[in-house]
Amino acid sequence: MELKLVNGLPIISFPLIYQKQTIKMENVLFDTGCASTIFDTDLVANIGLDLDMINGTAKRMYGVGGASELCYEQVVEDMQIGSIVLPSFKLQLGMTKIPMVLMAY
């Protein structure tokens, strides 16, 4: 796991392993004050980590300023972050990227 400070924020990069598939997660905010872990659905879909519509639960996540976004909370079995094995881990999946807005002039 690689940790660096960017504009005073702790940013990490790490391999995420699920169902024997690996992706490199880069420029991830290591939010030590967050109550849960959220991953972007578009990024983790590449390794088969999808919404579990049967066993998961729709939740609202709140950020700075109190704005909320919809995400999905679920338990994931046998996930690995770097060398850390997580046999059963509760996480949230949602859209974490800021959408690009095209402006017409």
N, C-alpha and C positions, 0 to 999 in steps of 0.2 A: 504494500500500500504506500502510495506517495502522497505526502502532505506538503502544501505550500500556502503562504499567505498572499492573497491577491486583494489589494485595496483594504487590507485589514481583516479579510474574511478567510476562514480556514477552508481551503479547496483541496479535495482529494481525487485521486485516480486509482482505480482498482479493477481487477478482473472479477466479473460476476458469472458464476457457474450455476446452471440449472439444467436438469435433465441431460447431463454430460455435454452441454453446449456452453461455450464461453463467449462473452463479449467484454470489451474493455470499456469501462465507464470512466469518462474523463471529465474534468472540470465540474465535479459534484460538490455542492455546498455541504460541508460537514456541520450540520446544525445541532449543536449540543443542547440547545434549549427546546428542541422540537419534541412533542409527545409521541410522534410516530415516524416511521420511515416511508417516504413516498418515492416511487420510481415512475418515470414517464412511460405510458403504455406503448408509444411508438418505438422506444428504444428496446424495451425488454421483450417485445413480441418476437424479435429476431431469434430468441433462444427458447421460445415456447411458453413464456410466462404471460399468460392471458388472464382476462377477467374470469373469475369463477362465479358465474351467475346463480348457481345453485346454493353454494355454501358461503358466499361472501355477502357483504352488506354495503349498501350505498351510504356514504358519509359526506359531510361537508368539511373541507379543510379551510382554515382561516390563516391569512398572512398579515403582514404589516398593514395597518390601516383598517383592519376588520373585514375586508372583502372576502367573500367565500367562493370556493369552487367545488364542484361535485367530483368525488373520487370514489373508489371502490375498495373496501377493506376486506382482506382475506388472509387466511393462514396458508403459507407455502411450505411444503415439505421438502427437505433435502436440498436446500440452497446453500451456496458457498460464496462468501465474499473474501477474496484473497485466500489466505490459508485458514480462515475461520469457517468451520462447518456449522450450519444452522439446521438442525434436524426438523424443527417446527418453528416458523417465524411469522409473526403477524406483520403485514405491511399494507400499504395503500398503493393503488395504481390509479393514475390520472394523467391529465394533460398538464405538464409542468412548464412547457415552453411558452414564451410570450408570442402570441400570434403576430405575424407581420401585417401591418395595415398599409395598403397602398393608397397614396394620396393623389388625387387628380388635380392638376393645376389649370 
